[in-house]
Amino acid sequence: MPEPTLQVSCVQLHWARPLEENLEKTLRYIREAAAAGSRVVVFPEAHITSYYFPYVIQLDPARVQQALDATCAAAREHNIWVIAGTIRRTHDRHLNLAHVISPDGTIVHEYAKVNMAGRDEQRYCRGGDKLSLFEIDGIPCTLVICRDGRHPELYRLPAMAGAQILFQPSCSSDEIEAVAWKRTSGRAQQPVGPNSKIFHCVANTIGQSPDGKQTSSGMSFIREPNGIPLAEAGFYQEEMITSVLDLSRADRSYILDSMRNPPFLRDHWSRMIDDVKRRASLPPE
């Protein structure tokens, strides 16, 4: 039986730093999350490679793989689940990936971002073709990456399949005016609990691009299934936030209602849930 609680840490990092610096911070925060007693540590979107495409597209894939291997080794050393992010070159453009790494250092699940966001990402990346569904210590979970959170079907269907926690690595980098609007309007990532009754854990980015034209909104958070914040990060600083999730609160009640009503959709939901489960273990290609 899964444990009734799960302690989660979300790390907020700069989005446009070199790989070596990103890796050093990743290893340090894995160590700090484990020392704080967390079972899971979540990092922002593409935190290993960075999300700054003029830099990313020049990276040697072997260096990216070495950094990911070092992250897996740290997960094993500290006996902790790690959700890490890279942008990986493929035969057809790049994939924006989230890697779920188990405490034995094995990548047990990978998800490719479905909906591309900024101009550079749309130019250099292609979207994935599956939804995320996996388990952490027997607890059903799901993932979306940044802009994917604007598309509720990407997490609501996995929640219909049983997911109680949504992890959302994010990099809400944008022009300075757009980021100011995001902060004024509340945040870049909208809490999902009020339409699903599941936990929502966001690891976002901060900082400016090297040319000073873009920044990122910060505001990482961990929210319980009613949308109430358990922990929130600031606008500008790198930091780690931590919360204990009481899984009994993630009853998925709004999701279960959607599966029942209206009745004519029930069979359609059932078929889509079967497809989500069937595709979940496929490689993100």
Long-range contacts (C-beta under 8 A, 24 or more apart in sequence): 1-138, 2-137, 2-138, 2-139, 2-247, 3-137, 3-138, 3-139, 3-247, 4-246, 4-247, 4-248, 5-244, 5-245, 5-246, 5-247, 6-39, 6-40, 6-136, 6-137, 6-139, 6-165, 6-244, 6-245, 6-247, 7-36, 7-37, 7-38, 7-39, 7-40, 7-242, 7-243, 7-244, 7-245, 8-38, 8-39, 8-40, 8-41, 8-42, 8-165, 8-201, 8-222, 8-242, 8-243, 8-245, 9-33, 9-36, 9-38, 9-40, 9-41, 9-42, 9-240, 9-241, 9-242, 10-41, 10-42, 10-201, 10-202, 10-203, 10-220, 10-221, 10-222, 10-231, 10-233, 10-240, 10-241, 10-242, 11-41, 11-42, 11-43, 11-44, 11-47, 11-203, 11-220, 11-238, 11-239, 11-240, 12-44, 12-203, 12-204, 12-205, 12-206, 12-218, 12-220, 12-233, 12-237, 12-238, 12-239, 12-240, 12-241, 13-43, 13-44, 13-47, 13-205, 13-206, 13-238, 14-205, 14-206, 14-207, 14-238, 15-44, 15-45, 15-46, 15-47, 15-50, 15-51, 15-52, 15-171, 15-173, 15-205, 15-206, 15-207, 15-216, 16-50, 16-51, 16-52, 16-55, 16-173, 16-207, 16-208, 16-209, 16-210, 17-50, 17-207, 18-50, 18-55, 19-48, 19-49, 19-50, 19-59, 19-63, 19-64, 19-67, 22-47, 22-48, 22-49, 22-50, 22-67, 23-48, 23-67, 23-70, 23-71, 25-238, 26-67, 26-71, 26-74, 26-84, 27-70, 27-71, 27-74, 29-240, 30-71, 30-74, 30-75, 30-78, 30-80, 30-82, 31-74, 31-78, 32-240, 33-78, 33-80, 33-240, 33-242, 34-78, 34-79, 34-80, 36-240, 36-242, 38-80, 38-242, 39-80, 39-81, 39-136, 39-137, 40-80, 40-81, 40-82, 40-83, 40-136, 40-167, 41-80, 41-81, 41-82, 41-83, 41-240, 42-83, 42-167, 42-169, 42-201, 42-203, 43-82, 43-83, 43-84, 43-85, 43-169, 43-203, 44-85, 44-169, 44-170, 44-171, 44-203, 44-204, 44-205, 44-220, 45-85, 45-96, 45-98, 45-113, 45-145, 45-146, 45-169, 45-170, 45-171, 45-205, 46-85, 46-86, 46-87, 46-96, 46-169, 46-171, 47-84, 47-85, 47-169, 47-203, 47-205, 48-84, 48-85, 48-86, 49-85, 49-86, 49-87, 49-88, 51-87, 51-121, 51-171, 51-173, 51-205, 52-209, 52-210, 53-120, 53-121, 53-123, 53-124, 54-120, 56-87, 56-94, 56-124, 57-89, 57-94, 57-124, 59-89, 61-88, 61-89, 64-88, 68-99, 68-107, 71-99, 71-101, 72-101, 72-105, 72-106, 72-107, 73-105, 75-101, 75-102, 75-103, 75-104, 75-105, 76-103, 76-104, 76-105, 79-103, 81-136, 81-137, 83-143, 83-167, 83-169, 83-203, 85-145, 85-169, 87-125, 90-285, 92-126, 93-124, 93-125, 93-126, 94-124, 94-125, 94-126, 95-125, 95-126, 95-128, 95-284, 95-285, 96-121, 96-125, 96-145, 97-284, 98-132, 98-143, 98-145, 98-167, 98-169, 100-134, 100-136, 100-143, 108-134, 109-134, 109-143, 109-280, 109-281, 110-283, 110-284, 111-143, 111-144, 111-145, 111-284, 112-284, 112-285, 113-144, 113-145, 113-146, 113-147, 113-148, 114-144, 114-148, 114-151, 114-154, 115-147, 115-148, 115-150, 115-151, 116-147, 117-146, 117-147, 118-173, 118-174, 128-284, 129-279, 130-276, 130-279, 130-280, 130-282, 130-284, 131-157, 131-158, 131-276, 131-279, 131-280, 132-158, 132-280, 133-158, 133-161, 133-162, 133-163, 133-276, 133-277, 133-280, 134-280, 136-165, 139-164, 139-165, 139-247, 140-164, 140-165, 141-165, 141-166, 141-167, 142-166, 142-167, 143-167, 143-168, 143-169, 144-168, 145-169, 145-170, 146-170, 146-171, 146-172, 146-189, 149-189, 149-190, 149-192, 150-190, 152-192, 152-195, 155-192, 155-196, 155-198, 156-195, 156-196, 156-255, 156-258, 157-272, 157-273, 157-276, 158-276, 159-196, 159-198, 159-252, 159-255, 160-255, 160-258, 160-259, 160-269, 160-272, 160-273, 160-276, 161-273, 161-276, 161-277, 162-252, 163-198, 164-198, 164-199, 164-247, 164-250, 164-252, 165-198, 165-199, 165-200, 165-201, 165-245, 165-250, 166-192, 166-196, 166-198, 166-199, 166-200, 166-201, 167-201, 167-203, 168-200, 168-201, 168-202, 168-203, 169-203, 170-202, 170-203, 170-204, 170-205, 170-220, 171-204, 171-205, 171-216, 172-204, 172-205, 172-216, 172-217, 173-205, 173-209, 173-214, 173-215, 173-216, 174-214, 174-215, 174-216, 174-217, 175-213, 175-214, 176-213, 176-214, 176-215, 179-214, 179-215, 179-216, 179-217, 182-217, 183-217, 183-219, 183-235, 187-217, 187-219, 187-221, 188-217, 188-219, 189-219, 189-221, 191-221, 191-223, 191-227, 193-223, 193-224, 193-225, 193-226, 193-227, 193-228, 194-226, 194-227, 194-254, 195-254, 196-225, 196-252, 196-254, 196-255, 197-225, 197-226, 197-250, 197-251, 197-252, 197-253, 197-254, 197-255, 198-225, 198-250, 198-252, 198-255, 199-223, 199-224, 199-225, 199-245, 199-249, 199-250, 204-233, 206-235, 206-236, 206-237, 206-238, 207-236, 224-249, 225-249, 225-250, 225-251
